[in-house]
Amino acid sequence: MANYTVFLYRRAKLYGFSTGVFMGFNYQIAKYILGAANLKQLPDDEGVEVAFAGRSNAGKSSALNRLTNRKSLARTSKTPGRTQLINLFDIEDGNRLVDLPGYGYARVAKAVKEHWQKTLGLYLQSRNCLKGLVVLMDIRHPCKEMDLSMINWALEADLQVLVLLSKSDKMKQGARMDAKRKVMKILMDSMKQPENLSISTFSALKGDGVTNLRDFLDGLYEEKVPDPIEGTGD
Ligand code: GDP
């Protein structure tokens, strides 16, 4: 039993106690690996990465904190213009969450902005182990130019994309559904390859959409990880 527990912890995968059915990854064990100031500093291009992107203030840090059940895994208060980093977190050997720098700070110098846009585009299009992108957009201010560019780059690179319409608690149910429909239409009309795109409302505060986020991540990570309790005869 002791070995079994250690094994579960190390693998970071959760199984039903009596059923042995895979219940998803344990994102609470996310461990900070490093902050890369450029693509050369990233770990070897292997395993599975899923990246989180969004305009600054869209709720990306809050989403990561909610997912991992940590108060400050990704710092929620950031200083515009400071050195931007691609922050990586280990979920289990070779599976990583990637917190990309928020874009759209009005006060950042044009040259810095352009450098980071180029870096983000390159990361999305050249990183082989990157399998998915989660894009946070404030449900009240969605589909800005850079959001659409990020989604488009990712789809062109054959990534799975999950759009989270964040802070959904700021709207009533009807308005929330309307906003989601509008965003779906914009994305379906503007993206060349919308098949790999899904959309969910999301609230870090109330928990709306957290299951959709978990399912999306589990699906991408699980594909690469053999089931450790397969073949035990249960
Ligand atoms: P980031 O810049 O994208 O990492 O955004 P943050 O996670 O730092 O959030 C920006 C602001 O939006 C903060 O004041 C958060 O408290 C707030 N916020 C984030 N998520 C939610 C949410 O689900 N509901 C509400 N009401 N506010 C949120």
py3Dmol code that shows the C-alpha trace and the ligand (Angstrom):
import py3Dmol

protein = """\
ATOM      1  CA  MET A   1       0.000   0.000   0.000  1.00  0.00           C
ATOM      2  CA  ALA A   2       2.841   2.370   0.881  1.00  0.00           C
ATOM      3  CA  ASN A   3       4.470   1.777  -2.500  1.00  0.00           C
ATOM      4  CA  TYR A   4       1.158   2.297  -4.242  1.00  0.00           C
ATOM      5  CA  THR A   5       0.718   5.690  -2.558  1.00  0.00           C
ATOM      6  CA  VAL A   6       4.239   6.805  -3.410  1.00  0.00           C
ATOM      7  CA  PHE A   7       3.686   5.663  -6.964  1.00  0.00           C
ATOM      8  CA  LEU A   8       0.475   7.680  -7.273  1.00  0.00           C
ATOM      9  CA  TYR A   9       2.166  10.740  -5.861  1.00  0.00           C
ATOM     10  CA  ARG A  10       5.118  10.462  -8.207  1.00  0.00           C
ATOM     11  CA  ARG A  11       2.933   9.925 -11.233  1.00  0.00           C
ATOM     12  CA  ALA A  12       0.625  12.706 -10.135  1.00  0.00           C
ATOM     13  CA  LYS A  13      -2.321  10.840 -11.567  1.00  0.00           C
ATOM     14  CA  LEU A  14      -5.508  10.341  -9.601  1.00  0.00           C
ATOM     15  CA  TYR A  15      -7.441   7.083  -9.604  1.00  0.00           C
ATOM     16  CA  GLY A  16     -10.826   6.204  -8.164  1.00  0.00           C
ATOM     17  CA  PHE A  17     -10.162   4.500  -4.830  1.00  0.00           C
ATOM     18  CA  SER A  18     -12.219   1.377  -5.490  1.00  0.00           C
ATOM     19  CA  THR A  19     -12.612   1.500  -9.266  1.00  0.00           C
ATOM     20  CA  GLY A  20      -9.026   2.186 -10.342  1.00  0.00           C
ATOM     21  CA  VAL A  21     -10.449   4.417 -13.079  1.00  0.00           C
ATOM     22  CA  PHE A  22      -8.220   7.311 -14.173  1.00  0.00           C
ATOM     23  CA  MET A  23      -9.664  10.495 -12.690  1.00  0.00           C
ATOM     24  CA  GLY A  24      -7.262  13.061 -14.101  1.00  0.00           C
ATOM     25  CA  PHE A  25      -3.969  14.592 -13.090  1.00  0.00           C
ATOM     26  CA  ASN A  26      -3.248  16.141  -9.750  1.00  0.00           C
ATOM     27  CA  TYR A  27      -2.408  19.702 -10.725  1.00  0.00           C
ATOM     28  CA  GLN A  28      -1.765  20.660  -7.115  1.00  0.00           C
ATOM     29  CA  ILE A  29       1.692  19.149  -7.322  1.00  0.00           C
ATOM     30  CA  ALA A  30       2.754  21.618 -10.050  1.00  0.00           C
ATOM     31  CA  LYS A  31       6.355  22.544  -9.355  1.00  0.00           C
ATOM     32  CA  TYR A  32       8.148  25.608 -10.714  1.00  0.00           C
ATOM     33  CA  ILE A  33      10.973  24.617 -13.051  1.00  0.00           C
ATOM     34  CA  LEU A  34      12.374  27.852 -14.468  1.00  0.00           C
ATOM     35  CA  GLY A  35      11.637  31.177 -16.104  1.00  0.00           C
ATOM     36  CA  ALA A  36      13.042  31.468 -19.621  1.00  0.00           C
ATOM     37  CA  ALA A  37      13.831  34.930 -20.983  1.00  0.00           C
ATOM     38  CA  ASN A  38      14.160  33.511 -24.490  1.00  0.00           C
ATOM     39  CA  LEU A  39      13.490  30.274 -26.352  1.00  0.00           C
ATOM     40  CA  LYS A  40      17.094  29.059 -26.006  1.00  0.00           C
ATOM     41  CA  GLN A  41      16.659  28.801 -22.237  1.00  0.00           C
ATOM     42  CA  LEU A  42      13.704  26.407 -22.488  1.00  0.00           C
ATOM     43  CA  PRO A  43      14.147  22.779 -21.365  1.00  0.00           C
ATOM     44  CA  ASP A  44      14.778  20.099 -24.023  1.00  0.00           C
ATOM     45  CA  ASP A  45      11.966  19.933 -26.532  1.00  0.00           C
ATOM     46  CA  GLU A  46      10.434  16.673 -25.248  1.00  0.00           C
ATOM     47  CA  GLY A  47       7.500  15.565 -23.118  1.00  0.00           C
ATOM     48  CA  VAL A  48       4.229  17.501 -23.349  1.00  0.00           C
ATOM     49  CA  GLU A  49       3.733  21.218 -22.824  1.00  0.00           C
ATOM     50  CA  VAL A  50       0.445  23.073 -22.617  1.00  0.00           C
ATOM     51  CA  ALA A  51       0.758  26.841 -22.559  1.00  0.00           C
ATOM     52  CA  PHE A  52      -1.441  29.550 -21.064  1.00  0.00           C
ATOM     53  CA  ALA A  53      -1.684  32.897 -22.814  1.00  0.00           C
ATOM     54  CA  GLY A  54      -3.746  36.042 -22.565  1.00  0.00           C
ATOM     55  CA  ARG A  55      -3.713  39.813 -22.479  1.00  0.00           C
ATOM     56  CA  SER A  56      -2.405  41.175 -19.219  1.00  0.00           C
ATOM     57  CA  ASN A  57      -5.239  41.307 -16.710  1.00  0.00           C
ATOM     58  CA  ALA A  58      -7.295  38.667 -18.548  1.00  0.00           C
ATOM     59  CA  GLY A  59      -7.144  36.379 -15.501  1.00  0.00           C
ATOM     60  CA  LYS A  60      -4.366  33.970 -16.540  1.00  0.00           C
ATOM     61  CA  SER A  61      -2.612  33.882 -13.171  1.00  0.00           C
ATOM     62  CA  SER A  62      -5.911  33.433 -11.359  1.00  0.00           C
ATOM     63  CA  ALA A  63      -6.785  30.535 -13.671  1.00  0.00           C
ATOM     64  CA  LEU A  64      -3.436  28.822 -13.026  1.00  0.00           C
ATOM     65  CA  ASN A  65      -3.796  29.382  -9.303  1.00  0.00           C
ATOM     66  CA  ARG A  66      -7.325  27.970  -9.358  1.00  0.00           C
ATOM     67  CA  LEU A  67      -6.247  24.926 -11.381  1.00  0.00           C
ATOM     68  CA  THR A  68      -3.374  24.122  -9.056  1.00  0.00           C
ATOM     69  CA  ASN A  69      -5.233  25.186  -5.919  1.00  0.00           C
ATOM     70  CA  ARG A  70      -2.390  27.502  -4.966  1.00  0.00           C
ATOM     71  CA  LYS A  71      -2.783  31.070  -3.853  1.00  0.00           C
ATOM     72  CA  SER A  72       0.174  32.322  -5.839  1.00  0.00           C
ATOM     73  CA  LEU A  73       1.635  29.726  -8.163  1.00  0.00           C
ATOM     74  CA  ALA A  74       1.569  32.367 -10.872  1.00  0.00           C
ATOM     75  CA  ARG A  75       1.900  35.779  -9.292  1.00  0.00           C
ATOM     76  CA  THR A  76      -1.336  37.737  -9.682  1.00  0.00           C
ATOM     77  CA  SER A  77       0.215  41.150  -9.421  1.00  0.00           C
ATOM     78  CA  LYS A  78       2.789  41.890 -12.058  1.00  0.00           C
ATOM     79  CA  THR A  79       4.644  45.004 -12.991  1.00  0.00           C
ATOM     80  CA  PRO A  80       4.113  46.064 -16.578  1.00  0.00           C
ATOM     81  CA  GLY A  81       7.363  46.259 -18.484  1.00  0.00           C
ATOM     82  CA  ARG A  82       9.542  44.171 -16.196  1.00  0.00           C
ATOM     83  CA  THR A  83      11.604  41.398 -17.786  1.00  0.00           C
ATOM     84  CA  GLN A  84       9.082  39.025 -19.265  1.00  0.00           C
ATOM     85  CA  LEU A  85       9.596  35.351 -18.711  1.00  0.00           C
ATOM     86  CA  ILE A  86       8.148  32.125 -19.978  1.00  0.00           C
ATOM     87  CA  ASN A  87       7.501  30.314 -16.698  1.00  0.00           C
ATOM     88  CA  LEU A  88       7.419  26.527 -16.682  1.00  0.00           C
ATOM     89  CA  PHE A  89       5.870  24.187 -14.103  1.00  0.00           C
ATOM     90  CA  ASP A  90       6.307  20.440 -13.873  1.00  0.00           C
ATOM     91  CA  ILE A  91       3.150  18.361 -13.453  1.00  0.00           C
ATOM     92  CA  GLU A  92       4.857  15.021 -13.639  1.00  0.00           C
ATOM     93  CA  ASP A  93       7.996  13.857 -15.420  1.00  0.00           C
ATOM     94  CA  GLY A  94       7.906  15.463 -18.818  1.00  0.00           C
ATOM     95  CA  ASN A  95       4.462  17.103 -18.533  1.00  0.00           C
ATOM     96  CA  ARG A  96       4.642  20.859 -18.168  1.00  0.00           C
ATOM     97  CA  LEU A  97       2.327  23.823 -17.746  1.00  0.00           C
ATOM     98  CA  VAL A  98       3.729  26.936 -19.400  1.00  0.00           C
ATOM     99  CA  ASP A  99       2.773  30.426 -18.293  1.00  0.00           C
ATOM    100  CA  LEU A 100       3.451  32.750 -21.228  1.00  0.00           C
ATOM    101  CA  PRO A 101       4.005  36.480 -20.680  1.00  0.00           C
ATOM    102  CA  GLY A 102       0.792  38.513 -20.779  1.00  0.00           C
ATOM    103  CA  TYR A 103       0.531  40.678 -23.867  1.00  0.00           C
ATOM    104  CA  GLY A 104      -1.086  44.028 -24.507  1.00  0.00           C
ATOM    105  CA  TYR A 105       0.434  46.277 -21.857  1.00  0.00           C
ATOM    106  CA  ALA A 106      -0.271  49.748 -23.216  1.00  0.00           C
ATOM    107  CA  ARG A 107       2.750  51.243 -21.509  1.00  0.00           C
ATOM    108  CA  VAL A 108       5.395  48.846 -22.809  1.00  0.00           C
ATOM    109  CA  ALA A 109       7.784  50.203 -25.452  1.00  0.00           C
ATOM    110  CA  LYS A 110       6.915  49.201 -29.006  1.00  0.00           C
ATOM    111  CA  ALA A 111      10.245  47.418 -29.540  1.00  0.00           C
ATOM    112  CA  VAL A 112       9.731  45.269 -26.408  1.00  0.00           C
ATOM    113  CA  LYS A 113       6.197  44.432 -27.485  1.00  0.00           C
ATOM    114  CA  GLU A 114       7.337  43.440 -30.956  1.00  0.00           C
ATOM    115  CA  HIS A 115      10.156  41.310 -29.548  1.00  0.00           C
ATOM    116  CA  TRP A 116       7.724  39.393 -27.344  1.00  0.00           C
ATOM    117  CA  GLN A 117       5.115  38.981 -30.035  1.00  0.00           C
ATOM    118  CA  LYS A 118       7.783  37.476 -32.259  1.00  0.00           C
ATOM    119  CA  THR A 119       9.033  35.231 -29.450  1.00  0.00           C
ATOM    120  CA  LEU A 120       5.517  34.022 -28.628  1.00  0.00           C
ATOM    121  CA  GLY A 121       4.766  33.327 -32.297  1.00  0.00           C
ATOM    122  CA  LEU A 122       8.027  31.408 -32.652  1.00  0.00           C
ATOM    123  CA  TYR A 123       7.370  29.426 -29.481  1.00  0.00           C
ATOM    124  CA  LEU A 124       3.884  28.418 -30.662  1.00  0.00           C
ATOM    125  CA  GLN A 125       5.062  27.439 -34.098  1.00  0.00           C
ATOM    126  CA  SER A 126       8.413  25.799 -33.432  1.00  0.00           C
ATOM    127  CA  ARG A 127       8.076  23.964 -30.113  1.00  0.00           C
ATOM    128  CA  ASN A 128       7.450  20.295 -30.928  1.00  0.00           C
ATOM    129  CA  CYS A 129       6.436  19.231 -27.421  1.00  0.00           C
ATOM    130  CA  LEU A 130       3.794  21.961 -27.261  1.00  0.00           C
ATOM    131  CA  LYS A 131       0.455  20.229 -27.786  1.00  0.00           C
ATOM    132  CA  GLY A 132      -2.072  22.753 -26.589  1.00  0.00           C
ATOM    133  CA  LEU A 133      -2.761  26.393 -25.887  1.00  0.00           C
ATOM    134  CA  VAL A 134      -5.205  27.828 -23.372  1.00  0.00           C
ATOM    135  CA  VAL A 135      -6.133  31.414 -24.224  1.00  0.00           C
ATOM    136  CA  LEU A 136      -7.743  33.520 -21.526  1.00  0.00           C
ATOM    137  CA  MET A 137      -9.956  36.368 -22.716  1.00  0.00           C
ATOM    138  CA  ASP A 138     -11.986  38.562 -20.398  1.00  0.00           C
ATOM    139  CA  ILE A 139     -15.584  37.705 -21.313  1.00  0.00           C
ATOM    140  CA  ARG A 140     -16.366  41.435 -21.399  1.00  0.00           C
ATOM    141  CA  HIS A 141     -13.473  42.323 -23.777  1.00  0.00           C
ATOM    142  CA  PRO A 142     -12.779  39.309 -26.000  1.00  0.00           C
ATOM    143  CA  CYS A 143     -11.117  38.807 -29.402  1.00  0.00           C
ATOM    144  CA  LYS A 144      -8.557  41.614 -29.478  1.00  0.00           C
ATOM    145  CA  GLU A 145      -6.067  41.535 -32.324  1.00  0.00           C
ATOM    146  CA  MET A 146      -3.308  39.758 -30.386  1.00  0.00           C
ATOM    147  CA  ASP A 147      -5.782  37.155 -29.039  1.00  0.00           C
ATOM    148  CA  LEU A 148      -6.780  36.278 -32.589  1.00  0.00           C
ATOM    149  CA  SER A 149      -3.126  36.138 -33.689  1.00  0.00           C
ATOM    150  CA  MET A 150      -2.230  33.759 -30.843  1.00  0.00           C
ATOM    151  CA  ILE A 151      -5.171  31.470 -31.617  1.00  0.00           C
ATOM    152  CA  ASN A 152      -4.414  31.543 -35.316  1.00  0.00           C
ATOM    153  CA  TRP A 153      -0.703  30.745 -34.872  1.00  0.00           C
ATOM    154  CA  ALA A 154      -1.585  27.870 -32.565  1.00  0.00           C
ATOM    155  CA  LEU A 155      -4.178  26.371 -34.914  1.00  0.00           C
ATOM    156  CA  GLU A 156      -1.791  26.691 -37.836  1.00  0.00           C
ATOM    157  CA  ALA A 157       0.759  24.765 -35.783  1.00  0.00           C
ATOM    158  CA  ASP A 158      -1.847  21.981 -35.258  1.00  0.00           C
ATOM    159  CA  LEU A 159      -2.220  22.650 -31.539  1.00  0.00           C
ATOM    160  CA  GLN A 160      -5.420  22.014 -29.640  1.00  0.00           C
ATOM    161  CA  VAL A 161      -6.763  25.354 -28.444  1.00  0.00           C
ATOM    162  CA  LEU A 162      -9.073  26.006 -25.519  1.00  0.00           C
ATOM    163  CA  VAL A 163     -10.440  29.540 -25.243  1.00  0.00           C
ATOM    164  CA  LEU A 164     -11.537  30.433 -21.726  1.00  0.00           C
ATOM    165  CA  LEU A 165     -13.884  33.412 -21.438  1.00  0.00           C
ATOM    166  CA  SER A 166     -12.729  34.523 -18.039  1.00  0.00           C
ATOM    167  CA  LYS A 167     -14.434  36.357 -15.178  1.00  0.00           C
ATOM    168  CA  SER A 168     -17.770  34.848 -16.277  1.00  0.00           C
ATOM    169  CA  ASP A 169     -19.107  35.612 -12.787  1.00  0.00           C
ATOM    170  CA  LYS A 170     -19.250  39.264 -13.876  1.00  0.00           C
ATOM    171  CA  MET A 171     -22.200  38.425 -16.160  1.00  0.00           C
ATOM    172  CA  LYS A 172     -25.627  36.920 -15.679  1.00  0.00           C
ATOM    173  CA  GLN A 173     -26.282  33.532 -17.251  1.00  0.00           C
ATOM    174  CA  GLY A 174     -28.092  34.902 -20.348  1.00  0.00           C
ATOM    175  CA  ALA A 175     -25.462  37.525 -21.123  1.00  0.00           C
ATOM    176  CA  ARG A 176     -22.747  34.943 -20.554  1.00  0.00           C
ATOM    177  CA  MET A 177     -24.248  32.570 -23.136  1.00  0.00           C
ATOM    178  CA  ASP A 178     -24.714  35.441 -25.621  1.00  0.00           C
ATOM    179  CA  ALA A 179     -21.089  36.486 -25.182  1.00  0.00           C
ATOM    180  CA  LYS A 180     -19.927  32.913 -25.740  1.00  0.00           C
ATOM    181  CA  ARG A 181     -22.041  32.551 -28.907  1.00  0.00           C
ATOM    182  CA  LYS A 182     -20.641  35.817 -30.293  1.00  0.00           C
ATOM    183  CA  VAL A 183     -17.055  34.752 -29.646  1.00  0.00           C
ATOM    184  CA  MET A 184     -17.707  31.359 -31.235  1.00  0.00           C
ATOM    185  CA  LYS A 185     -19.026  33.064 -34.350  1.00  0.00           C
ATOM    186  CA  ILE A 186     -16.075  35.449 -34.581  1.00  0.00           C
ATOM    187  CA  LEU A 187     -13.600  32.592 -34.190  1.00  0.00           C
ATOM    188  CA  MET A 188     -15.381  30.241 -36.587  1.00  0.00           C
ATOM    189  CA  ASP A 189     -15.509  33.035 -39.189  1.00  0.00           C
ATOM    190  CA  SER A 190     -11.921  34.199 -38.765  1.00  0.00           C
ATOM    191  CA  MET A 191      -9.967  30.971 -38.235  1.00  0.00           C
ATOM    192  CA  LYS A 192      -8.903  28.856 -41.172  1.00  0.00           C
ATOM    193  CA  GLN A 193      -8.753  25.628 -39.128  1.00  0.00           C
ATOM    194  CA  PRO A 194     -11.330  25.861 -36.324  1.00  0.00           C
ATOM    195  CA  GLU A 195     -11.672  22.062 -35.824  1.00  0.00           C
ATOM    196  CA  ASN A 196      -9.140  21.990 -32.982  1.00  0.00           C
ATOM    197  CA  LEU A 197     -10.725  24.858 -31.124  1.00  0.00           C
ATOM    198  CA  SER A 198     -13.033  24.710 -28.119  1.00  0.00           C
ATOM    199  CA  ILE A 199     -14.534  27.443 -25.978  1.00  0.00           C
ATOM    200  CA  SER A 200     -15.712  27.566 -22.395  1.00  0.00           C
ATOM    201  CA  THR A 201     -16.802  30.254 -20.000  1.00  0.00           C
ATOM    202  CA  PHE A 202     -14.534  30.388 -16.951  1.00  0.00           C
ATOM    203  CA  SER A 203     -14.471  31.874 -13.498  1.00  0.00           C
ATOM    204  CA  ALA A 204     -11.471  31.466 -11.219  1.00  0.00           C
ATOM    205  CA  LEU A 205     -13.651  32.959  -8.518  1.00  0.00           C
ATOM    206  CA  LYS A 206     -16.692  30.653  -8.802  1.00  0.00           C
ATOM    207  CA  GLY A 207     -15.191  27.608 -10.474  1.00  0.00           C
ATOM    208  CA  ASP A 208     -17.189  27.841 -13.718  1.00  0.00           C
ATOM    209  CA  GLY A 209     -15.323  25.972 -16.488  1.00  0.00           C
ATOM    210  CA  VAL A 210     -12.599  24.512 -14.252  1.00  0.00           C
ATOM    211  CA  THR A 211     -13.698  20.966 -15.165  1.00  0.00           C
ATOM    212  CA  ASN A 212     -13.481  21.826 -18.864  1.00  0.00           C
ATOM    213  CA  LEU A 213      -9.957  23.121 -18.332  1.00  0.00           C
ATOM    214  CA  ARG A 214      -8.948  19.968 -16.433  1.00  0.00           C
ATOM    215  CA  ASP A 215     -10.456  17.691 -19.090  1.00  0.00           C
ATOM    216  CA  PHE A 216      -8.612  19.573 -21.823  1.00  0.00           C
ATOM    217  CA  LEU A 217      -5.264  19.252 -20.025  1.00  0.00           C
ATOM    218  CA  ASP A 218      -5.843  15.644 -18.965  1.00  0.00           C
ATOM    219  CA  GLY A 219      -6.616  14.724 -22.570  1.00  0.00           C
ATOM    220  CA  LEU A 220      -3.375  16.223 -23.853  1.00  0.00           C
ATOM    221  CA  TYR A 221      -1.141  14.844 -21.083  1.00  0.00           C
ATOM    222  CA  GLU A 222      -2.832  11.460 -20.871  1.00  0.00           C
ATOM    223  CA  GLU A 223      -2.230  10.678 -24.520  1.00  0.00           C
ATOM    224  CA  LYS A 224       1.505  10.498 -23.849  1.00  0.00           C
ATOM    225  CA  VAL A 225       1.459   8.692 -20.511  1.00  0.00           C
ATOM    226  CA  PRO A 226       0.938   4.923 -20.317  1.00  0.00           C
ATOM    227  CA  ASP A 227      -1.641   3.958 -17.736  1.00  0.00           C
ATOM    228  CA  PRO A 228       0.394   2.613 -14.786  1.00  0.00           C
ATOM    229  CA  ILE A 229      -2.357   0.363 -13.418  1.00  0.00           C
ATOM    230  CA  GLU A 230      -3.182  -1.239 -16.750  1.00  0.00           C
ATOM    231  CA  GLY A 231      -2.751  -4.998 -16.698  1.00  0.00           C
ATOM    232  CA  THR A 232      -2.999  -5.479 -12.941  1.00  0.00           C
ATOM    233  CA  GLY A 233      -5.957  -7.791 -13.509  1.00  0.00           C
ATOM    234  CA  ASP A 234      -8.410  -5.545 -11.598  1.00  0.00           C
TER     235      ASP A 234
END
"""
ligand_1 = """\
28
GDP
P -3.391 38.119 -15.539
O -2.717 39.440 -15.710
O -3.970 37.635 -16.829
O -2.530 37.074 -14.883
O -4.672 38.389 -14.618
P -4.896 38.141 -13.048
O -5.141 36.692 -12.785
O -3.810 38.801 -12.299
O -6.293 38.890 -12.852
C -6.467 40.252 -13.135
C -7.566 40.811 -12.257
O -8.800 40.151 -12.539
C -7.305 40.590 -10.752
O -7.788 41.721 -10.051
C -8.148 39.356 -10.435
O -8.577 39.329 -9.092
C -9.330 39.527 -11.377
N -9.901 38.224 -11.742
C -9.241 37.166 -12.258
N -10.071 36.129 -12.456
C -11.289 36.520 -12.034
C -12.575 35.875 -11.979
O -12.780 34.710 -12.324
N -13.613 36.633 -11.498
C -13.462 37.919 -11.113
N -14.538 38.578 -10.699
N -12.262 38.552 -11.130
C -11.190 37.862 -11.586
"""
view = py3Dmol.view(width=600, height=400)
view.addModel(protein, "pdb")
view.setStyle({"model": 0}, {"cartoon": {"style": "trace"}})
view.addModel(ligand_1, "xyz")
view.setStyle({"model": 1}, {"stick": {}})
view.zoomTo()
view.show()
